[in-house]
């Protein structure tokens, strides 16, 4: 078990890794070079000051002149310095005499091969030296690329991989020891191919045309696209990575052709300090009037970004082949086809498993689909498209027009299918359901059979908001589960569990229609609570408002560590209306009611899932926390199976609370919050010594009273426009 870790390098990435490890509950020593003889730890101290960590005492600052002897007592040393082979090797030479005999060491390099890093090191160091490539920001990007040598000690390797998976929540992909590994090898090609396309194009296509087109269905890439991502990475950082790839890849590698097309434009931008977001000017910028502008690469001038018309189709082949008047169609087709083909030609070179290719791009670059999945999305004419438009040698697997993914496995360049192995303790929902049909489904949700008599209900609306369609499909799911299954979990693979009700309905519908919607939600959640089978909620990311309330009605909660859950309805000018007040009052029978009032009026969210125990939302003797997203739904399923063994539905309860603490409550409230507070106090007072049904009636009463108030409507409109609360 690793307990104490040293991080060498306190820059952006070193600081982020340090913060990740410290927040996981481990002691960290952060070391850096000396730049001030009067304060030798200045760099490390400055980095620690910027960190958002739960316990800053868990991190100590040091430097590599005075504190190397401390490495003898740590279990793992992570090097996170500049991407320069000579500097890294010099550092290793300096620190290795101070390592304990079992101290593990790794580099966070993003491009340099492990055999190059370790070639001058003795065997007893090489066998415990690995590459652990975190992605930035590690709090949100879970990918960790792991590289080991043929002579690596397998016990050391397993120890480090298990720690990163189980304690740091990393999604580990084992890569071959090649430059750029998987994600950056493909990602940098994709970015370089975008630059190449915009420079060589004779059309009037702009960088914002391309970036907007890449967001369209079904490509669905992040809104940064290519050029926004280059600004986010920083052009100096990108060129450092790309130059390393160029030096270490074979001269005939297609990357060298596309990156070598005209890097002068990039060099010119770097010389002008147009590095991207860090200098507030790159491919995009804001002018003095706060206008969002893009760089016209051919002229070197900036122009205002205009709203882009994104094609409306779900068919990728149609999107890339139809002349729809959009100048980006040809450009994006060329970029994607070359990326798909390039990826397919290097699969065996860079990856242990072909499935890791797509997973790496989805986890590391936040793509919705990996390059091999994009090929399958092209449909029955996919090979024709690749043969017509790809540059370079066509990968063998793309010539046959076979689907890369089938129920038989994944296609290889040899033409056969290799089975996809699945660990029953580690899977995502999409992996379980890729070739299955939902038990029931509509536009807002789907019910999936995930084996052993357990089903998973998945929200599928935009941002997983809850609407009438959600309630309809959830009722259908409850009916089907009652007849054919023994338990249900509620969860998904998305970043957010649910952001609650679709609040547009509250201002677009008449109050009486809103009341019907609230009633329907209350009835649905009550049906879920008293169903003849156990239900386990598996929240992750934001689970707010209705997303919190549905969890409160479940028999168990298995939360991912990074879960931000709470009753936030006050932010839109109402109180919880789908049983949230009622369920929390039942939890506070023997507790200080002022804590609950404060939670509701402050719209309190958990910072991590651990907070949910103190908030009385999760129960310590029942509920679970998953540290790794890949184990999250499997753990929720396991909890559901354990509850199903001797399951009896809960009985309806009477609300009995001590109201006396309310007299002493002292919340600093202003404006409209005072009215909401008074309504909440009346609800709590009237609900006391009454049953659950009456509490729901009170929720509806005060919810609709507030919905009719113009100040609530003002808050809702402001929230829809600005994504934050209006203090009116």
C-alpha positions in Angstrom: 0.0 0.0 0.0 1.4 3.4 -1.0 1.0 6.0 1.7 3.5 8.8 1.1 4.2 10.3 -2.4 6.7 12.9 -3.6 5.9 15.0 -6.7 8.9 16.7 -8.3 7.8 19.8 -10.4 5.3 22.3 -9.0 4.0 23.7 -12.3 0.4 23.5 -13.5 0.4 19.7 -13.9 2.6 19.0 -10.9 0.3 21.1 -8.8 -2.8 19.4 -10.2 -1.4 15.9 -9.5 -0.4 16.9 -6.0 -3.9 18.2 -5.3 -5.5 15.0 -6.6 -3.4 12.8 -4.4 -3.8 15.0 -1.3 -7.5 15.2 -1.7 -7.5 11.4 -1.9 -6.2 11.4 1.6 -2.5 10.8 1.2 0.6 12.7 2.3 2.6 14.5 -0.4 6.0 16.2 -0.6 6.1 18.7 -3.4 9.6 19.6 -4.6 11.0 22.0 -7.2 14.1 23.9 -8.1 15.5 26.8 -6.1 14.9 30.3 -7.6 15.3 32.3 -4.4 18.1 31.6 -1.9 16.1 33.5 0.8 13.1 31.2 0.3 14.3 28.0 -1.3 10.8 26.4 -1.3 9.2 29.4 -3.0 8.0 27.6 -6.1 6.4 24.7 -4.2 4.8 27.0 -1.6 3.3 29.2 -4.3 1.8 26.1 -6.0 0.3 24.9 -2.7 -1.3 28.3 -2.0 -3.2 28.0 -5.3 -4.5 24.5 -4.6 -8.1 23.7 -3.7 -7.5 20.9 -1.2 -9.4 19.6 1.8 -6.3 19.5 4.1 -3.3 21.6 3.2 -1.4 20.1 6.1 -1.1 16.9 4.1 1.3 18.7 1.7 4.8 19.8 2.6 6.9 22.1 0.4 10.6 21.4 -0.4 13.3 21.7 -3.0 15.7 19.4 -4.9 18.8 20.9 -3.3 18.0 20.3 0.4 15.3 17.8 0.5 16.3 14.8 -1.6 17.0 12.7 1.5 13.2 12.8 2.2 12.7 10.6 -0.9 14.1 7.6 1.1 10.8 7.6 3.1 8.3 7.9 0.3 6.6 5.1 -1.5 6.3 6.7 -4.9 8.1 9.6 -6.7 6.4 11.2 -9.6 8.5 13.4 -12.0 6.5 16.2 -13.6 9.1 18.6 -15.0 9.5 20.1 -18.5 9.2 17.8 -21.5 13.0 17.6 -22.1 14.8 14.3 -22.2 18.2 15.6 -21.1 16.7 17.5 -18.1 14.7 14.5 -17.1 17.7 12.2 -17.2 19.8 14.7 -15.3 17.1 14.8 -12.6 16.9 11.0 -12.4 20.7 10.8 -11.9 20.4 13.2 -9.1 17.5 11.6 -7.2 18.0 7.8 -7.6 20.8 7.6 -4.9 18.2 8.9 -2.4 15.4 6.5 -3.2 14.3 3.7 -0.8 14.9 0.2 -2.0 11.2 -0.3 -2.8 10.4 3.3 -3.8 8.5 3.4 -7.1 9.3 6.1 -9.6 7.4 7.3 -12.6 7.3 10.1 -15.2 4.3 12.2 -16.2 5.9 12.6 -19.7 3.3 13.0 -22.5 5.5 11.9 -25.4 8.9 10.5 -24.5 9.3 6.7 -24.6 10.2 4.9 -21.3 13.1 3.1 -22.8 14.7 6.6 -23.6 14.0 7.9 -20.1 15.6 4.9 -18.4 18.4 3.9 -20.7 21.1 5.2 -18.4 19.6 3.9 -15.2 20.7 0.7 -13.3 18.4 -2.4 -13.6 17.2 -2.1 -10.0 15.8 1.4 -10.8 14.5 0.4 -14.3 12.4 -2.4 -12.9 10.4 0.0 -10.7 10.3 2.9 -13.2 7.1 3.5 -15.1 5.2 6.2 -17.1 2.1 7.4 -15.4 0.7 10.0 -17.8 -2.1 12.0 -16.2 -4.3 14.3 -18.3 -5.0 17.9 -17.4 -7.1 18.8 -15.4 -6.8 15.4 -13.6 -9.8 16.3 -11.4 -12.1 16.0 -14.5 -10.1 13.9 -17.0 -9.7 10.4 -15.5 -7.4 8.9 -18.1 -4.0 7.7 -17.0 -1.8 6.1 -19.7 0.5 3.5 -18.1 3.7 2.3 -19.7 6.1 -0.3 -18.3 9.2 -2.1 -19.7 9.6 -5.8 -20.5 11.9 -6.1 -17.5 9.6 -4.2 -15.2 8.8 -5.9 -11.9 5.2 -7.1 -12.2 4.5 -6.8 -8.5 5.6 -3.2 -8.5 3.6 -2.6 -11.6 0.4 -4.1 -10.1 0.9 -2.1 -6.9 1.0 1.2 -8.8 -1.8 0.4 -11.2 -4.1 -0.7 -8.3 -3.3 2.4 -6.3 -4.0 4.7 -9.3 -7.3 2.9 -10.0 -8.6 2.3 -6.5 -7.4 5.4 -4.7 -7.0 8.0 -7.3 -9.9 7.0 -9.5 -7.9 6.8 -12.7 -9.1 5.0 -15.8 -5.9 3.1 -16.6 -5.0 2.3 -20.2 -1.8 0.3 -20.7 0.1 1.6 -23.7 3.0 0.4 -25.8 6.2 2.2 -25.3 6.0 4.5 -28.3 6.2 8.3 -28.7 3.0 10.1 -27.6 1.5 6.8 -26.4 -2.2 6.6 -27.5 -4.2 9.8 -26.9 -1.5 12.4 -27.8 -0.3 10.4 -30.8 -3.8 10.5 -32.3 -4.9 13.8 -30.7 -1.8 15.7 -32.0 -2.3 14.2 -35.4 -5.9 15.4 -35.4 -4.9 18.9 -34.4 -2.0 19.1 -36.8 -4.3 17.8 -39.6 -6.7 20.6 -38.8 -3.9 23.2 -39.2 -2.8 21.5 -42.4 -6.3 21.6 -43.8 -7.0 25.3 -43.1 -3.7 26.3 -44.6 -3.9 24.3 -47.8 -7.7 24.9 -48.4 -8.6 27.1 -51.4 -12.1 27.7 -50.0 -13.2 30.4 -47.6 -13.5 28.0 -44.7 -12.5 29.6 -41.4 -11.3 28.1 -38.1 -14.7 28.8 -36.5 -16.5 27.0 -39.4 -14.5 23.9 -38.6 -14.8 24.1 -34.8 -18.6 24.6 -35.1 -19.0 21.8 -37.6 -17.2 19.4 -35.3 -19.8 20.0 -32.6 -22.6 18.9 -34.9 -24.5 15.7 -34.6 -23.4 13.0 -34.7 -19.7 14.0 -34.4 -20.5 15.8 -31.1 -16.9 16.8 -30.2 -16.4 19.4 -27.4 -17.1 23.0 -28.3 -13.4 23.8 -28.3 -13.1 21.8 -31.6 -9.6 22.0 -33.0 -8.5 25.6 -32.7 -10.2 26.3 -29.4 -8.4 23.2 -28.0 -5.1 24.5 -29.3 -5.7 27.7 -27.5 -6.6 25.8 -24.3 -3.5 23.7 -24.5 -1.2 26.6 -25.4 0.6 26.8 -28.8 4.0 26.7 -27.0 3.0 23.4 -25.2 1.5 21.9 -28.4 4.6 22.6 -30.4 6.8 21.2 -27.7 4.8 17.9 -27.9 4.6 17.9 -31.7 8.3 18.6 -32.1 9.1 15.7 -29.8 6.8 13.5 -31.9 8.4 14.7 -35.1 11.9 13.9 -33.9 11.1 10.4 -32.6 8.6 9.1 -35.1 9.8 7.5 -38.4 10.3 10.0 -41.2 7.6 8.4 -43.3 5.0 8.6 -40.5 2.0 10.6 -41.8 2.2 12.9 -38.7 5.5 14.4 -40.1 3.8 15.2 -43.4 0.8 17.0 -41.9 2.7 18.8 -39.1 5.4 19.8 -41.5 3.1 21.4 -44.0 3.6 24.9 -42.7 4.5 25.2 -39.0 5.7 28.7 -39.7 2.2 30.1 -39.0 2.4 28.6 -35.5 5.9 29.8 -34.9 4.9 33.3 -35.9 2.0 33.2 -33.4 4.4 32.1 -30.7 6.9 34.8 -31.6 4.0 37.3 -31.3 3.1 35.8 -27.9 -0.3 34.7 -29.3 -0.2 31.4 -27.3 -3.9 31.0 -26.7 -5.9 31.3 -23.5 -2.8 31.9 -21.3 -2.0 35.1 -23.2 -5.7 35.9 -24.0 -4.9 35.8 -27.7 -4.4 32.8 -30.1 -6.6 31.4 -32.7 -9.4 33.2 -30.8 -9.4 36.3 -28.7 -11.7 39.0 -27.3 -11.2 42.6 -28.5 -11.4 45.7 -26.4 -15.2 45.7 -26.9 -15.4 42.1 -25.6 -16.2 40.8 -29.1 -15.2 37.2 -29.7 -12.9 37.1 -32.6 -11.1 34.5 -34.7 -7.8 34.6 -36.6 -7.9 34.4 -40.3 -4.8 32.4 -40.9 -4.2 33.5 -44.5 -4.3 37.3 -43.7 -3.2 37.2 -40.1 -6.2 39.5 -39.2 -8.9 39.0 -36.6 -12.6 39.1 -37.4 -15.7 38.8 -35.3 -17.1 35.3 -34.8 -20.5 35.0 -36.4 -23.1 32.4 -35.4 -22.5 29.2 -37.4 -25.2 27.2 -39.1 -24.6 23.6 -38.0 -26.1 20.9 -40.3 -29.0 19.1 -38.8 -28.6 15.4 -39.5 -27.8 12.3 -37.4 -26.2 10.5 -40.3 -22.5 11.0 -40.4 -22.1 9.8 -44.0 -24.7 12.3 -45.2 -23.1 15.0 -43.1 -19.7 14.6 -44.7 -20.8 14.0 -48.3 -23.8 16.3 -48.8 -23.1 19.7 -50.5 -25.0 21.8 -48.0 -23.3 25.1 -48.7 -21.2 24.8 -45.6 -17.5 25.4 -46.4 -16.5 23.3 -43.5 -18.0 20.1 -44.9 -15.0 19.2 -47.1 -12.5 20.3 -44.5 -14.0 18.3 -41.7 -14.4 15.2 -43.9 -10.7 15.3 -44.9 -9.6 15.8 -41.3 -11.8 13.0 -39.9 -11.1 10.5 -42.6 -7.3 11.0 -42.3 -7.6 10.7 -38.5 -9.6 7.5 -38.8 -7.1 6.0 -41.3 -4.0 7.1 -39.4 -5.4 5.6 -36.2 -6.1 2.3 -37.9 -2.6 2.0 -39.3 -0.9 2.4 -35.9 -3.2 0.3 -33.6 -0.9 -2.6 -33.1 2.1 -0.2 -32.7 0.6 1.9 -29.9 -2.0 -0.1 -28.1 -2.3 -3.4 -26.2 -6.0 -3.6 -27.1 -7.7 -1.9 -30.0 -10.7 -0.9 -27.8 -8.3 1.2 -25.7 -7.9 3.5 -28.8 -11.4 4.8 -28.6 -11.5 4.9 -24.8 -8.3 7.0 -24.7 -9.8 9.6 -27.0 -13.0 9.7 -25.1 -11.4 10.0 -21.7 -8.4 12.1 -22.7 -9.8 14.4 -25.3 -13.5 14.2 -24.3 -14.7 13.0 -27.6 -18.1 11.4 -27.7 -16.9 8.7 -30.2 -13.4 7.4 -30.7 -12.0 7.3 -34.3 -12.8 3.6 -34.8 -16.4 4.2 -33.6 -16.6 7.2 -36.0 -15.7 4.8 -38.9 -18.6 2.5 -37.9 -20.9 5.5 -37.8 -20.2 6.2 -41.5 -22.5 3.3 -42.3 -22.6 0.9 -45.4 -20.4 3.1 -47.6 -17.7 3.8 -45.1 -14.8 2.0 -47.0 -15.6 3.9 -50.2 -15.4 7.2 -48.3 -12.0 6.3 -46.8 -10.6 5.0 -50.1 -11.7 8.2 -51.9 -10.4 10.7 -49.4 -7.7 9.3 -47.1 -4.1 10.3 -47.6 -1.4 7.8 -47.3 -1.6 4.0 -47.1 -5.1 2.7 -46.3 -5.3 0.5 -43.3 -6.3 -3.1 -44.2 -9.2 -3.2 -41.7 -10.8 -0.2 -43.4 -10.8 -1.8 -46.9 -13.3 -4.6 -46.2 -16.3 -2.3 -45.3 -16.8 -4.5 -42.3 -17.9 -2.9 -39.0 -15.0 -2.6 -36.6 -17.3 -3.3 -33.6 -19.7 -6.2 -33.6 -21.2 -8.6 -31.1 -18.3 -11.0 -32.1 -15.7 -8.5 -30.9 -13.4 -6.0 -32.6 -12.0 -6.2 -36.1 -8.3 -6.6 -36.5 -6.1 -5.7 -39.5 -5.8 -9.4 -40.1 -9.5 -9.4 -41.0 -10.7 -11.5 -38.0 -12.7 -10.4 -34.9 -11.0 -10.5 -31.5 -13.4 -11.0 -28.5 -13.7 -7.9 -26.2 -13.0 -9.1 -22.6 -15.0 -7.4 -19.9 -14.2 -7.3 -16.2 -17.5 -7.7 -14.2 -16.2 -5.3 -11.6 -15.1 -2.6 -14.0 -17.4 -1.5 -16.8 -19.3 1.5 -18.2 -23.0 1.3 -19.1 -22.3 1.8 -22.8 -20.0 -1.3 -22.8 -22.7 -3.4 -21.2 -25.4 -2.2 -23.6 -23.6 -1.6 -26.9 -25.3 -4.5 -28.7 -28.4 -4.7 -26.6 -31.9 -3.3 -27.0 -33.4 -1.3 -24.1 -36.1 -3.1 -22.2 -38.2 0.1 -22.5 -37.2 3.5 -23.9 -38.2 7.0 -25.0 -36.5 10.3 -25.7 -35.9 11.0 -22.0 -34.8 7.6 -20.6 -34.0 4.0 -21.2 -34.1 0.8 -19.1 -31.3 -1.7 -19.6 -30.9 -5.3 -18.5 -27.4 -5.4 -16.9 -27.6 -9.0 -15.8 -28.3 -11.0 -12.6 -31.9 -9.8 -12.5 -30.9 -6.1 -12.2 -31.8 -3.3 -14.6 -30.3 0.2 -15.0 -32.5 3.2 -15.6 -30.6 5.9 -17.6 -31.7 9.5 -18.2 -31.1 10.4 -21.8 -32.6 13.9 -22.2 -30.4 17.0 -22.7 -28.3 17.4 -19.6 -30.4 14.6 -18.1 -33.2 17.1 -17.2 -36.4 15.6 -15.9 -39.7 16.3 -17.8 -43.1 14.6 -18.4 -41.5 12.2 -20.7 -39.0 11.2 -18.0 -41.8 10.5 -15.6 -43.7 8.4 -18.2 -40.7 6.2 -19.0 -39.8 5.8 -15.3 -43.3 4.6 -14.6 -43.0 2.1 -17.5 -39.6 1.0 -16.1 -41.1 0.4 -12.6 -43.9 -1.7 -14.1 -41.5 -3.8 -16.2 -39.1 -4.3 -13.3 -41.9 -5.4 -11.0 -42.9 -8.1 -13.4 -39.5 -9.4 -14.7 -36.6 -8.2 -12.5 -35.5 -8.1 -8.9 -33.9 -4.7 -8.6 -33.1 -1.4 -10.3 -30.2 1.0 -10.3 -30.5 4.6 -11.6 -27.3 5.9 -13.2 -25.4 6.7 -16.4 -22.0 7.2 -17.9 -22.4 11.0 -18.4 -20.6 13.7 -16.5 -23.8 14.6 -14.6 -26.4 12.4 -13.1 -29.2 15.0 -13.6 -29.5 18.7 -13.3 -33.1 18.4 -12.1 -36.4 19.5 -13.7 -36.5 21.2 -17.1 -37.1 24.6 -15.6 -38.2 26.1 -18.9 -41.5 24.2 -18.3 -42.1 26.3 -15.2 -42.3 29.6 -17.2 -43.7 28.2 -20.4 -46.7 26.4 -18.8 -49.7 27.8 -16.9 -49.6 27.3 -13.1 -52.3 24.6 -13.3 -50.2 22.7 -15.8 -47.1 23.1 -13.6 -49.1 21.7 -10.7 -50.0 18.6 -12.7 -46.4 18.2 -13.6 -45.3 18.5 -9.9 -48.1 16.0 -8.9 -47.0 13.5 -11.6 -43.4 13.7 -10.3 -44.5 13.2 -6.7 -46.6 10.2 -7.7 -43.8 8.7 -9.8 -41.2 9.1 -7.0 -43.6 7.7 -4.5 -44.2 4.7 -6.7 -40.5 4.2 -7.0 -40.0 4.4 -3.2 -42.7 1.8 -2.4 -42.0 -0.5 -5.4 -41.7 -4.3 -4.5 -38.0 -4.3 -5.4 -34.9 -2.4 -4.2 -33.8 0.8 -6.1 -30.2 2.1 -5.8 -29.3 5.6 -7.0 -25.9 6.0 -8.5 -25.3 9.8 -8.8 -22.1 11.4 -10.1 -21.3 15.0 -11.1 -24.3 17.3 -10.6 -27.3 15.7 -9.0 -29.4 18.7 -8.1 -33.0 19.5 -7.5 -35.1 16.7 -8.9 -31.8 14.7 -9.4 -31.3 14.9 -5.7 -35.0 14.1 -4.9 -35.1 10.9 -7.0 -32.0 9.7 -5.0 -33.8 10.5 -1.7 -36.6 8.1 -2.7 -34.2 5.2 -3.3 -33.4 2.3 -0.9 -29.7 2.9 -1.3 -27.2 5.4 -2.7 -23.9 4.5 -4.3 -22.3 7.9 -5.2 -19.2 8.5 -7.2 -16.7 10.5 -5.2 -17.1 13.6 -7.3 -20.8 14.1 -6.7 -22.3 17.5 -6.2 -25.7 16.7 -4.8 -28.3 18.9 -3.0 -31.6 20.6 -3.0 -31.0 23.9 -4.9 -34.5 24.9 -5.7 -34.2 28.2 -3.8 -31.9 29.4 -6.6 -34.9 29.5 -8.9 -37.2 30.9 -6.3 -39.1 27.8 -5.1 -38.8 25.0 -2.5 -38.3 21.3 -3.3 -41.6 20.0 -4.7 -41.0 16.3 -5.7 -40.8 15.0 -2.2 -37.5 16.5 -1.3 -38.8 18.4 1.8 -40.8 15.4 2.9 -37.9 12.9 2.6 -35.5 15.2 4.4 -37.9 15.8 7.2 -38.1 12.0 7.7 -34.3 11.9 7.9 -34.3 14.7 10.5 -36.6 13.1 13.1 -34.1 13.1 15.9 -31.8 15.9 14.6 -31.6 19.7 14.7 -34.0 20.9 12.1 -32.1 24.1 11.6 -29.4 22.2 9.7 -32.0 21.1 7.1 -33.4 24.6 6.9 -29.9 26.0 6.3 -29.1 23.3 3.7 -32.3 24.2 1.7 -32.0 28.0 2.0 -28.3 28.0 1.1 -28.8 25.6 -1.8 -26.0 23.5 -0.2 -24.2 21.1 -2.5 -21.8 18.3 -1.4 -18.2 19.1 -2.3 -17.5 15.4 -2.5 -19.8 12.4 -1.8 -18.3 12.2 1.7 -20.3 15.3 2.6 -23.6 13.5 1.9 -23.3 11.6 5.2 -23.1 14.8 7.2 -26.0 16.3 5.1 -28.1 13.2 6.2 -28.7 12.3 2.6 -26.5 9.1 2.7 -26.5 6.5 5.5 -23.2 5.2 6.8 -24.4 1.7 7.5 -25.9 1.3 4.0 -24.6 3.5 1.3 -21.4 3.4 -0.7 -18.9 5.7 -2.4 -17.1 4.7 -5.6 -13.6 6.1 -6.0 -13.4 5.1 -9.7 -16.0 5.9 -12.3 -15.5 2.6 -14.1 -16.4 0.7 -10.9 -19.3 3.0 -10.0 -22.3 1.2 -11.7 -20.9 -2.2 -10.9 -20.7 -1.2 -7.2 -24.3 0.1 -7.4 -25.4 -3.1 -8.9 -23.7 -5.1 -6.1 -25.5 -3.0 -3.5 -28.8 -3.6 -5.2 -28.2 -7.3 -5.3 -27.4 -7.4 -1.6 -30.6 -5.4 -0.8 -32.7 -7.8 -3.0 -31.8 -10.8 -1.0 -34.4 -10.2 1.7 -36.1 -7.1 0.4 -39.3 -5.7 1.9 -40.6 -2.3 0.7 -40.6 0.5 3.3 -43.7 1.4 5.2 -45.2 4.9 5.1 -44.1 7.0 8.0 -45.3 9.9 10.1 -43.2 13.1 10.2 -42.3 13.9 13.8 -39.7 16.6 14.4 -38.6 18.9 17.2 -39.6 22.4 16.1 -38.1 24.3 19.1 -34.7 25.0 17.5 -36.4 27.1 14.8 -36.9 29.9 17.3 -33.1 30.3 17.5 -32.3 30.1 13.8 -30.5 33.1 12.5 -30.0 33.1 8.7 -28.8 36.3 7.0 -31.4 36.4 4.3 -32.3 39.3 1.9 -35.1 40.1 -0.4 -37.1 37.3 -1.9 -35.2 34.7 0.1 -37.1 35.9 3.2 -40.4 35.0 1.6 -39.2 31.6 0.5 -37.9 31.0 4.1 -41.2 31.9 5.6 -43.0 29.5 3.3 -40.5 26.7 4.1 -41.0 27.3 7.9 -44.8 27.1 7.4 -44.5 23.9 5.4 -42.3 22.3 8.1 -44.6 23.4 10.9 -47.7 22.2 9.2 -46.1 18.9 8.1 -45.1 18.0 11.7 -47.1 15.1 13.2 -48.7 14.4 9.8 -48.2 11.7 7.2 -46.2 11.7 4.0 -49.2 12.4 1.7 -50.0 15.6 3.6 -46.4 16.7 3.4 -46.6 16.3 -0.4 -49.8 18.4 -0.5 -47.9 21.2 1.3 -45.0 20.9 -1.1 -47.4 21.4 -4.0 -49.2 24.3 -2.3 -46.1 26.3 -1.6 -44.4 25.4 -4.9 -47.3 26.7 -6.9 -47.7 29.8 -4.7 -44.1 30.7 -5.4 -44.3 29.8 -9.1 -47.1 32.4 -9.5 -44.8 35.1 -8.1 -43.0 37.3 -10.7 -39.8 37.2 -8.6 -39.7 33.4 -9.1 -40.1 33.8 -12.8 -37.4 36.4 -12.8 -35.0 34.0 -11.1 -35.9 31.2 -13.5 -35.2 33.4 -16.6 -32.0 34.7 -15.1 -30.8 31.1 -14.3 -31.6 30.0 -17.9 -29.6 32.9 -19.3 -26.7 33.2 -16.7 -26.6 29.8 -15.0 -26.6 31.4 -11.6 -29.0 32.7 -9.0 -30.6 36.1 -9.2 -30.6 37.9 -5.8 -33.8 39.8 -6.2 
